[in-house]
Amino acid sequence: MGSFTESLRLAWDMATRWDPALWQVVGLSLQVSGSATLIGAAMGLMGGAWLAVARFPGQRAVVVALNTLLALPSVVVGLVVYLMLSRTGPLGAWGVLFTPTAMVLAQTVLVVPVVTALTRQLVADAAHGNGEQLRSMGARPIGVAGLLLVHERWALLTVLLTAFGRAVSEVGAVMIVGGNIAGVTRVMTTTIALETSKGDLPLALGLGIVLLSVVALINLGIALLQWLQRDQDAAADRRPGAATATGGVGS
């Protein structure tokens, strides 16, 4: 017990006194996972929304395959990306293996199915109430998808948080394609695994504290934004003009 409490005290000291080694790892982790989440959002948001409102043969099979990818092991993704980026692979000419770029690519592969699948479900639920009305007004599936995305924009923040959590907490893929090189490709999760195996528990615990704190702060920020939006919507509904406008439309 004494060893644990001492390690925890040292870890807290490292996190609060801005230890350069610790915060260099934290900065690279946020850069890699943040980039992967943004790329995954760009690829997955519209794709998931379109998949929720479009109708085509084999759509159910596509949804099943997409949901299956949610359980894709990170080590398998790391292996595939490694083979693609290796010297003999089809993308070997890029020369990005064992760099942060390779880590971003691997995490993006993990993030895209998460964003796509969760967005599809969110928009599909919203489409039950508004989708048919939009179609009756002549909106095409891509237009319906875009409008529903805008309508559910605050709920989508939770989707992005989930995707970021998937990226920042994984260890297998980035270790395979990044090589866990000190000062170059070492991120929080790989450093925790390495330092624990070496017996350097204070650094591992310090990074664990920072990792949980980062996710908690992002979650808190999203919750605050959603609360402010609900408060603004409620205030707008209470305005006298809103009730008059509603009455005018109904009449």
Backbone hydrogen bonds, N-H to C=O, Kabsch-Sander energy under -0.5 kcal/mol:
donor,donor_aa,acceptor,acceptor_aa,energy
5,T,1,M,-2.5
6,E,2,G,-2.3
7,S,3,S,-2.3
8,L,4,F,-2.6
9,R,5,T,-2.2
10,L,6,E,-2.4
11,A,7,S,-2.4
12,W,8,L,-2.3
13,D,9,R,-2.1
14,M,10,L,-2.3
15,A,11,A,-2.2
16,T,12,W,-2.1
17,R,13,D,-2.0
19,D,14,M,-1.9
23,W,19,D,-2.5
24,Q,20,P,-1.9
25,V,21,A,-1.3
26,V,22,L,-1.9
27,G,23,W,-2.3
28,L,24,Q,-1.9
29,S,25,V,-2.2
30,L,26,V,-2.4
31,Q,27,G,-2.1
32,V,28,L,-2.7
33,S,29,S,-2.7
34,G,30,L,-2.3
35,S,31,Q,-2.0
36,A,32,V,-2.3
37,T,33,S,-2.2
38,L,34,G,-2.2
39,I,35,S,-2.5
40,G,36,A,-2.6
41,A,37,T,-2.4
42,A,38,L,-2.3
43,M,39,I,-1.8
44,G,40,G,-2.8
45,L,41,A,-2.2
47,G,43,M,-0.6
48,G,44,G,-2.7
49,A,45,L,-2.2
50,W,46,M,-2.7
51,L,47,G,-2.2
52,A,48,G,-1.2
53,V,49,A,-1.1
53,V,50,W,-0.6
54,A,50,W,-2.5
59,Q,56,F,-1.5
62,V,58,G,-1.9
63,V,59,Q,-2.2
64,V,60,R,-2.3
65,A,61,A,-2.4
66,L,62,V,-2.5
67,N,63,V,-2.6
68,T,64,V,-2.0
69,L,65,A,-1.6
70,L,66,L,-0.5
70,L,67,N,-0.8
71,A,68,T,-1.5
72,L,69,L,-1.6
77,V,73,P,-1.7
78,G,74,S,-2.7
79,L,75,V,-2.1
80,V,76,V,-2.4
81,V,77,V,-2.8
82,Y,78,G,-2.4
83,L,79,L,-2.4
84,M,80,V,-2.1
85,L,81,V,-2.2
86,S,82,Y,-1.5
89,G,86,S,-1.7
91,L,84,M,-2.5
92,G,89,G,-1.6
94,W,91,L,-1.6
95,G,92,G,-1.2
98,F,177,V,-2.6
99,T,96,V,-1.0
102,A,96,V,-0.8
102,A,99,T,-0.5
103,M,99,T,-1.4
104,V,100,P,-2.3
105,L,101,T,-2.2
106,A,102,A,-2.2
107,Q,103,M,-2.4
108,T,104,V,-2.3
109,V,105,L,-1.9
110,L,106,A,-1.3
111,V,107,Q,-2.1
112,V,108,T,-2.7
114,V,110,L,-0.7
115,V,111,V,-2.5
116,T,112,V,-2.7
117,A,113,P,-2.6
118,L,114,V,-2.2
119,T,115,V,-2.2
120,R,116,T,-2.4
121,Q,117,A,-2.0
122,L,118,L,-2.2
123,V,119,T,-2.9
124,A,120,R,-2.3
125,D,121,Q,-2.1
126,A,122,L,-1.8
127,A,123,V,-2.5
128,H,124,A,-0.9
128,H,125,D,-0.5
129,G,126,A,-1.0
130,N,126,A,-1.7
131,G,127,A,-1.6
132,E,127,A,-0.7
134,L,130,N,-2.1
135,R,131,G,-2.4
136,S,132,E,-2.4
137,M,133,Q,-0.9
138,G,135,R,-2.0
139,A,134,L,-2.0
144,V,140,R,-2.9
145,A,141,P,-2.6
146,G,142,I,-1.9
147,L,143,G,-2.4
148,L,144,V,-2.4
149,L,145,A,-1.9
150,V,146,G,-2.0
151,H,147,L,-2.2
152,E,148,L,-2.0
153,R,150,V,-1.3
156,L,152,E,-1.8
157,L,153,R,-0.6
157,L,154,W,-0.8
158,T,155,A,-1.0
159,V,155,A,-0.9
160,L,156,L,-2.3
161,L,157,L,-2.2
162,T,158,T,-2.3
163,A,159,V,-2.2
164,F,160,L,-2.6
165,G,161,L,-2.5
166,R,162,T,-2.1
167,A,163,A,-2.0
168,V,164,F,-3.2
169,S,165,G,-1.4
170,E,166,R,-0.5
170,E,167,A,-0.8
175,M,171,V,-1.6
176,I,172,G,-1.8
177,V,173,A,-2.4
178,G,174,V,-1.8
179,G,175,M,-1.3
181,I,178,G,-0.6
184,V,181,I,-2.1
185,T,181,I,-2.2
186,R,181,I,-1.0
187,V,185,T,-0.6
191,T,187,V,-2.4
192,I,188,M,-2.4
193,A,189,T,-2.1
194,L,190,T,-2.4
195,E,191,T,-3.2
196,T,192,I,-2.0
197,S,193,A,-1.7
198,K,194,L,-1.6
199,G,195,E,-0.8
199,G,196,T,-0.6
200,D,195,E,-2.4
201,L,199,G,-1.7
204,A,200,D,-1.6
205,L,201,L,-3.2
206,G,202,P,-2.7
207,L,203,L,-2.4
208,G,204,A,-2.0
209,I,205,L,-2.6
210,V,206,G,-2.2
211,L,207,L,-2.8
212,L,208,G,-2.2
213,S,209,I,-2.2
214,V,210,V,-2.8
215,V,211,L,-1.9
216,A,212,L,-2.3
217,L,213,S,-2.6
218,I,214,V,-2.3
219,N,215,V,-2.4
220,L,216,A,-2.5
221,G,217,L,-2.4
222,I,218,I,-2.3
223,A,219,N,-2.4
224,L,220,L,-2.2
225,L,221,G,-2.3
226,Q,222,I,-2.5
227,W,223,A,-2.2
228,L,224,L,-2.6
229,Q,225,L,-2.3
230,R,226,Q,-2.3
231,D,227,W,-2.3
232,Q,228,L,-2.4
233,D,229,Q,-2.6
234,A,230,R,-2.4
235,A,231,D,-2.2
236,A,232,Q,-2.3
237,D,233,D,-2.0
238,R,234,A,-1.2
239,R,235,A,-0.6
239,R,236,A,-0.8
242,A,239,R,-0.7
243,A,239,R,-1.3
244,T,240,P,-2.0
245,A,241,G,-2.5
246,T,242,A,-2.2
247,G,243,A,-2.2
248,G,244,T,-2.4
249,V,245,A,-2.0
250,G,246,T,-2.3
251,S,247,G,-2.0
